[in-house]
Amino acid sequence: MAVAFPPYIMALSKVQRLYDACDVVFSSPAASPTLGGIRWLQKILDGVEAEDVGIDDGEKPTSPSSSSSSSDDELSPKSGRALLPARAFTRITYVHIHQCDDFSIGVFCFPAGATLPLHDHPEMVVLSKLLYGSVRARSYDWVAEPPPQGAAGRKCGLARAVAADEVRRAPCEPSVLFPRCGGNLHAFTAVTPCAILDVLTPPYSEEQGRPSTYFTDVPIPSLPGFAFLEETDLPEDFSVAGAPYLGPELTVDMDDDDDDYDDYDE
């Protein structure tokens, strides 16, 4: 069923609408967001394009003003704002939009061939929108949440495959994963240059027991559709760069100021 937004809502930027909806859905006293709230956010995410978050996907004709510019940034034909050009992302880059105690919003930008290793989202709900390009995804859910084992306290156990090297191409519907279903552990490899807009609730937090943990996966030939996952260190040659957010300015709740945010290593 189509959702009709009031005129004053439609006058807001798409990223402002997304923030406002997240603030309503994720900042409520309820222990977890409702399914109706998640569906509402998916509907809003579905309408967001790369330009709405300050990124030029390289798929639209270049305007005369931008072609004559000496800057590496493109110009939005809608607003005249500078845009981050997709061709400039030579390694995985995170564009931080907003983070508070309840949720975070940001964009992972990939050059072709780059891989985000298999990782989990402990006790988190994640909504994702592929803004442009194609990405290969594989994802799992634990059959039973494994306790940390050994002196190092590392996790390992049996997991069910949710997506096995599934190629997703923009435009496609936003996806959602939950703490115990939907592919809570996933990895991405960019088939072409691409970008993924992520909404996480709650955000990663070492202090609150929600670190990002990485895993290796070994398929089990005698048990199709399952794999053995084992916690591992982040590859030494893996890093994520940071880039500034160039989209429309956000108006945030006074009680929801952007948390201190440590940019990824430049």
Salt bridges, closest charged atoms under 4 A:
ASP52 OD2 - LYS14 NZ 3.55
ASP57 OD2 - LYS60 NZ 3.52
GLU74 OE2 - ARG87 NH1 2.70
GLU123 OE2 - ARG180 NH2 2.78
ASP141 OD2 - ARG160 NH2 3.58
GLU145 OE2 - LYS155 NZ 2.76
GLU166 OE2 - ARG168 NE 2.83
ASP217 OD2 - ARG138 NE 2.84
ASP233 OD1 - ARG154 NH2 2.39
ASP256 OD2 - HIS98 NE2 3.64
ASP258 OD2 - HIS96 NE2 3.26
ASP258 OD1 - HIS98 ND1 3.91
